[in-house]
């Protein structure tokens, strides 16, 4: 949950923006003019300010400049009237994170721009910690490995950790790629070295280059001082490039050069710098398909795919579901001081039967939601807030379980069909027939 301040003298517009952001789970305050807004920013730990540019008294541009001059400034998103591109450009030059044109877009567009602004604020704070010689926060995430497939992945992580080669983590959204990246960092370098994460999809293209490479004073309008980038901040540690498939094409050759030479220059600089960071990238996209589509460079793809590791979705890790649920529940017990919270047998049954399209992230959200909604110490199925799904037929359920078992065993034996058949207790011919049924080999 973030703390957002909406500054707008038009009450209906202000209410619309504030209500949309509250519906996304954020804490939102409102102000009708710049002076009041500045007082609140100075007195509270505001994460993002969304402000109109044209207001009575001091303008939104004045507020932007005042806010950006603070020691730990929030990110600022400005609202501009349709067609006033020059005003938006001036705001960006003055330090605004982004702008939105009126009429104000729908809730989804607001949510996306706020998420990107929050990612930018998190990165700024992590870099400042590193400048001060402090380690960025590790968070509470940790690997929970009750399922055989997860334990097998951890064993591969341990082997990979001994190498300095770039690692590419593949998996659906919400599978916990950053958690596994942090575990890889811990195994290789320990907790006393920096782990720096950047979401390539959450930062606008015009800011991402400066975030990664840093910039010199005067490199562009608004660059009032030299700033180190994440490549420098992560040196001697790990740089985690999340959603690497969303990196703009214009930056991909520059990243490729760093991966190949460990050398780079700051934006606006001429001096060659080096980084000793370990690179870990992650994506939910099919990068080979992106190469064919022309949205991802082939040479960068092969440079990243030195050590690819697939993180299975939660539906393929059934033993992890209950273990993760208990892990998240214990965290909520400590946070809320409701130490008596327990899952009812019916809630546990629902958790194990649900297929988790949102993976670990969806499971975590369901547990957090249930801890808020539960009226007593026992969490009921309805407290989880999971969507109602039609029950699967017994025959269909058995077929799906059989398919998942066959595919899991194949992965565990590295695709060796003879070994998989032996482990499953069936003939190689039967296994070949099953794979044809699944559409995985030609008929």
N, C-alpha and C positions, 0 to 999 in steps of 0.2 A: 504494500500500500504506500502510495506517494502522497506528498502534501502539495496541493496545487492551489494557486491564487489566480482567480479570474477577475480581470480589471476591465470594466465596460460600463459606460454611462447609460447605454440602452438596456433597460431592465429585462425585456423579453429575450433579447439576445444573450445577456449575461446568464439568465436563468436556464436557457436551453443548453448552453455550454457546460454550466456547473452541474446540471442534472445528468447530462450524458456522461460526464466523468465520474460522478458519484456512482452511477450504475455500473461502471467498470471497476468499482471497489476502492477508488481513491478518496482521500480526505480533501474536501474542497472548501475554500473560503472565497468570499466575494467582496469586491470593492467597487465603488462608483467613480472614483477619481484617483489621480496619481499620488497625491500627497498621502492619503490614507494607505494606499498600497505600499508605498515606500516604508512607512512606519511598521507595517506588518512584516515585511521582508526583513527589516532590521531586527525585529524582536522575536522572530520565529524561524525555524529551520525549513523554509520553503524550498521545494525541489524544482518546481516549474512555475513560471509566471506566464499567463496568457493574457495579453493586453491589446486593446484597441489602440490605433495610432492617433485618431482624432477624438479628443475629449475636451470638455471645458477646463479652463485653467491650464495646468501643465500637460503637455502632450504625452502620448505613449512613448514617443522617441526620447523625450526627456527622462521618463521613468526608466527606459531601457539603459540609458547611459549611466544613471545613478545606480541602478542595480548591478550593472557589470563592473562598477568601480569598487564594489564591496569585496571583502577579503575572500569569502567563499560564496561566490554569486550563484544563484539559481539559473537554470537555463530559461531563456525568454523566447516565447513564440508570439508573433505579432499578427493581429487581424487587420487586413487592409480592405478598402473598398474596391470593388471590381474595376479593373483597368488602371489602378494606381501602381504600376510596376515600379516606377521611380522611387516611390516611398518605401516599397518593400526592399529594393536594392540598398537604399540608404540605411534601413534598419539592419540588414545583414552586415553591412560594412561596420556598423556600430556595435556588432557583437550578438545580434539575434541568432538563435539557433535555426529558425525557419519561419515561414509566414504562411498564413491561410487567407484566401480571398473570401470576402463576403459575397453573397449570403453564406453564412457559416455552414460548412459541410456536415454530413451526417455523423452519428456517433462513432462509426468505424474509422472514418478518417481522423477524427479527433483522437481516438485511442491510439492509432498508429503513430501519429506525430508526437504524442506524449511519451509513448514507449521509447521512441528514438531519442527524445530529449533526455529521458531518464538514463538511458544507456550512456549518452555523452557525459552526463553529470557523474555517473559512477566511474567512468574512465578518468575524468579529470581528477577526481579525489584519489584514485589509486596511484596515478602518476605523482601527485603531490606527496603521498606517503612514501613513495620510492625516492623522491628527491630528498626527503627528510631522513632517509635511511631506515624507514620502517617497512615491514612486510605487509602487503595488502591483505585484507581479511580473507580468511580461508572459507568462511561460511560454515554452515552446519552440514552440508552435503557430504555423504560418505557412501562407499560402495557397500551394498547389502547383497550378499551372494549365497542364497539358499538353494538356488536351482543349479543343476549340473552344468547347464550351458553357460551360466554366469561364472561359475568357478573355472570352467575351461577358458573363458575369455580372460579372467584374471591371471591364469597361468601364462597365457600368451603375452599379457602385459608385462609380466615379470621378465620374460625372455627378451622382449623388445626394449625394456628399460635399460638394458646394458649397452644399447647402441645409441649413437648420436644422430642416427638417420631420422628424417622427417616421418612422422606418423600421420596417417589419414584415417580418421574415425568415421565410419559410415553407419547410418541408422535413421529410422524415422524420427520425426519431431517428437520431443518429449521422452526419448529413451534414456537420457542422462549422459549425453556425450561429454559435457563439461565435467561431470563427476568422474568419469573414467579418465579424462585428460588430467585432472588433478591427482588422481591415483597414480598415473604414469609419472607425473612430476615428482610425487612423493617418493616413489620407488627409485627414481633415477638420482634426484638431487637433494631430497630431504625437505623438511618444512622451513628451513632457515633461508631459503633462496626465493626470489620473486616468481610468482605465477601471475601472469598478466593475460587477461582474456579480452578479446574484442569481437563484437558481433558485426561482421561485415555487411549484414543486411540492415542494421539498425542505424547506421551513420550515413548521412548524405554524402554523395560522391565528392563534393567540393571540400568536405571536412576530413574524409577518411585518409587522404594522403598526408595531411598535416598531422593527424593523430598517429599514424604509423611511423612516419619519418621525422617528425618534428619540423620546426621552421626557425629561420633566423629573424632577427629584428628587422622590420621593414620589408619582409618577403612579400607581403600583400597588405592591403588596407585592413587595419585592425590588429596587425602583428606588432604590438608595441614592445615586445621583448622576445628574446630567444626562448624557445620552448623545446624541451627534449621530447622525443616521440616514444612510442611503445617499444620500438626496436632497441632503443638505448635503455629504457626502463627495465626491459626483460633480460638484459644481458646477464650471463651467468645463471639464468633461470630458464623459464619456459614461456614462450609466447603462444597462446592458444587462439587460433584464427577460426572462430565459429562461423558457420554458414559461408564457407569459402566460395561456394558456388555462386554466391551473389556479388562477389567482388567485381567492380566495374572493369571492363576490358582495358580501359586506359591505364589502370594500375597494375594489371597482371604482369606485363614485362618487367616492371620495376621490382615486384616481389620475386619474380623468377631470378633476377640478377642477385638479389640478397640471398636466396636459397643456394645459389651456385657459388657465390664468391664471399658471402658474409659481409659484403661491403655496401654502403649506401651513403647518400648525402642528404642533409636536411633541405627542405623546401627553401629556395632562395640562397642556399649555401654552395660553396665550392670545395670545402674540405671533405676528403673521404674518411668515413667513420667505419668501424667494425662492430659487429655484434656477435656474442657467443651464445645467444639464446638457442635453446632447443625448440624446434618448431613442431607444433601439433595442430593439424587442421581437422575440421569436421564439416560434414554436409549431410543433408537429407536428400539431396538431389542426385540423379544419375549423371555423374560428370562426363562419362563417355558419350551419353546422349547430348549433353550440353556442348561437347566438342563438335559433334556432328552438326549441331544446330548453329554453330558459329558464335556461341555466347561464352565459350571458355577456351583458352589457348591449349592446343594439344601438348606443346612442350612443357607448360606448367603442370598439366594433368599428369604427365609421366614423371615429372620431378616430385610431385606430391605423393604419387602412388608407390613409393618405395616400400612402405610397410603398411598396407591397408588392414584395418581391423573392423569387422562388422559387429555392431552391437544389436543383438536380437530384440525385437519388440517384446513388450510385456506379455502378450498373448502366447509367445513361445517360451516364456519363463514362468510357468504356473506356480512353481514352488516359491518364487520371489514375491508373489502378490501378498500373501499373508505376512511374510517377514517384513516387507516394506511398509505394509499397513501398520504393523506394530511399531516399527521405527518412527514413522510419522506421528503416530498416536502418542508415543512417549515424548516426542518433542513438544507436542501440543499440551500434554500434561504439565510439563515444566513451564511453558510459556503462560498458560492460563491459570496455573496453580490448582487445577482440578485433578488431583492425583488419583481420584477414584474412577475416572473415565474408563469404560470397558466396551468392547464390541460385543453385541449380542450374537448368539449362534446364527440367527437369521441374517444379520449383517455380514458375518464372516462368509456365510454361504453365498450371498449375493456377490461379494467381492471376488470369490473364486470362480463364479459362473460368468461374470461379466467379461467382455473381450477387450476392453481398454483401448479403444482407437486413439486416445490421447496419451497412452503409455504412462510412464511413471509420473509425469506432470499431472495428468488427469487424476491418478490415484492420490497424489499428495493433496490436490485441491479438494477432492471428495472427503478426505479425512479432516482437513482443516474446516471445511464447511460443516461436517457432522459435529465437530466439537463445539461449534458456535450454536447450532440448531438444537442439539440434544437438550431436552428439558431436565433430564435426570442424569445419573451416572452411567446409564446404559445407552449405548448408541444403537438406534433401530435402523432397519433398512431405509425407511423414508428419510432419515436424517442425512444419508449419503447424497441424496439429490441426483442419483444416476438416472438417465433416460430409460423409460420403459421399453423393453424389447420383447417381441413375440417369442414364446418359447420354441426352441429348436426341436424338431422331431427326434425321437430316440435314435432312429436309423441315421439321420443326418449328423447328429452329434457324434455317434460312433465313427462315422466316416471321416469327420473333420479331425477327431482325436487321432485316428490311425494315420492320417496324412501328416499331421504335425509331428507325430512320433517318428515316422520314417524320415522326414526331412531333418529332424533334429539329430538323429543317429548318423545320417549321411554327413552332416556338418562336423560332428564330433570325430569322425574317422577320415576327415579330409576328402570326402567324395569317393572313397574306395568302396565300390558297390559290393565286392566280394566280402569285405570285412563288415560292411553294414548288414548284409544278409545274415552273416553268421551271428552277429550280435542280436539281431531281431528274431533269430530262430526260424527263418524261412529260407527257401531255396533262392539261388540267384535268379532263376527264371521267374519266380513269383515276384521278386523285387522289381525286375525289369517290367513285368506286366503292370505293377502298381504305378511305376514312374510314367508309363505310357498313359494310364488312366488320368494321372495328374497333369498330363500335357507337358512333361519335362523332357521327354525324348520322342523322337519321331516314331510314328506308328508303322 
